Amino acid sequence: MKKTQRVAVAGILALALGAGGFAYLQLHQPSSGNILTIYGDVDIREVQPAFNDNGPITSMLVEEGAMVKRGQLLATLDDTRYAANLAQAKATMQNLKATLDRLLHGSRPEEINQARATMEALRATYENDELNLRRYERLTPKGAAALQQRDDTRAALETAFHQYEAAQQAYILAVKGPRQEDIDAARAAYEASVAAVALAQREYDDTRLYAPSDGVVEDRILEPGDMASPSAPVFTIALLSPLWVRAYVPESDLGRIRLGMMATVETDSYPGHIYHGWIGYLSPTAEFTPKTVETPELRTALVYQLRVYVCDARDELRLGMPATVHIDIAQTPSPPPPGCVPSNAGH
């Protein structure tokens, strides 16, 4: 190889080594004093709410980019069938409730008085027929009355007696009221109808789609006229909280940081803006390097994911935005400021 060629190759190798060394130092940037600087990207969680019913979408009430609040109405389904089912279930429940109330209240005083009056009237008829039979039994042997009249009177007495007994039992039942078994059956039927109304109400309510959390609408996946189902997301919503920077710390610096350490975040998009946060998650495992090749030479290249939760982003940080994190490794870890702790931090 000629001398000029060897010089050119050596120059290329030097440039390559220099570029590789620069990239390595960017990831493994040495601390400036007690400040550890690492790099990452802004990350957030997203949700894709869907209807819990099937049917055609009738309205979409928000557009991409809209800020939504938890519980805000986002879209509606055609509720014709669900409204009819709910009305039918409520009517059935009211009917069964009236039946149960009637049984629980027992017989009305008027019904008891009516049963008593009927019983007394039939008893009077029975007693009168009994007197007539006795009279005919005295007159028949003397020839003053025919045998047919006596027999007819005896039959009428038996009929009057059975009618009086039936009226007497009806009066007793009116006083006692309905049986407990009938009340229990009516109560069970009513409770089943209450459950049916609750189900019909839930199905009707599910024709409305509400925002599950505060956030920003990123995408309208469906439109009015589309057929919705529980498996078909309608929107993609970026949650406003929690918001964090996903960064990676070299294995060589892992022992110098702890959960709860305060950190500051900077971005190129807003020069001079400082966002305060805290380390809320440290990955228990390394990334990028398989465990099977963790030789002493490669261990220094291992990186571990951490999350720096940002307390006040002022609606400036966006998903995927590059960020620089500074951590004072001399600090003592402390709880984050009040109101800065997401409920699901570290998950």
C-alpha positions, 0 to 999 in steps of 0.5 A: 500500500502506498504511503498516501493510501496509508495516510488516508486510511489512518485519517478515516479510522481516526474520524470513525473512532472520534465519532464513536467516542463522541457518541459514547461520551454523549451517553456516558457524559461524565458528571460536571462536579456533582451534576449528572446529565442524561438524555431522553424523550418526553413520554406520556400515557394514552387511552383509547376509549370505546363504547360499551354498546353496539350501534351506529354513532350519531355524534362526535362532539370533540375534534383533534387537539381539543382539551377534554376533562374527565367525565366530558361527553365525547360522542353518542350512539343511536339510543332508540332500542336502549330507551325502549328497553329501559321504558319497558323494564321500568313499567314492569318494575312498577307493576310488580312493585304495586303487587308487592305493596298490595300483599304487604298492606294486607286486606283493606278494612272494606274488604274485611267488612265485605267478607264479614257481611257476606258471611253473616248473610249466608249464616242467616240463610242457613239458620232460616233453612234449618228452622224450615226443615224442623217445621216440615219434619213436624208437619210431614208425619201429620200429613200437613206437609208433603214429603217433597217439601221436606226433602227440598228444604233439607237440600236447601239447608245443606247448600246454605250450610256449605255456602256459609262455611265458604264465606266464613273461610273467606272472612278468616283469610281476609283478616289474616291477609296474604300468605308469607310465601306469596309475599316472598315470591312477589318480593323476589319478582320485584327485586329481579325487575329492579335489577333488569331496570339497572341493566337497561339503564346501564345499557342506555347510559353506555350509548354516551362516551365520556372522557376517562381522564383529563387529556388532549384528543390526538385522533378521531378514529371513528366518525358519525355513521360508523358502527361502534362496538366495545372492541373499536376505539373511538378516540386516542387521548393523551393524558395530561398526567402523569408526564415524565421524561424517559431517560437512560443512565449508564451502569457506571452512574447507576450507584449514584442516583436514588428514587426520590431525587429531585431533577431539572429538565430542559428542552431545545424547544423552550430554551431557558425554561426549567422544568422541575421533577423527581426520579419516580422509577428506576428499571431493575434490569439493563437494556440493549446488552443481553445478559449472556454477553455481559463481559467485564468489557461490556458491563460499562455499556449497560444502561438502565431506564429511569423516569423523571416525573415532571411537576409543572409542564405548563402545557409545553412538553409534547410526546417524543420531545427530546429532553436533557435531565440534570441530577444533583447526585450530592442531594439526599432523596426526599419526597416530591413536592405536594401535588406532584405525585401521580397515583400510578408512578413507577408502573 
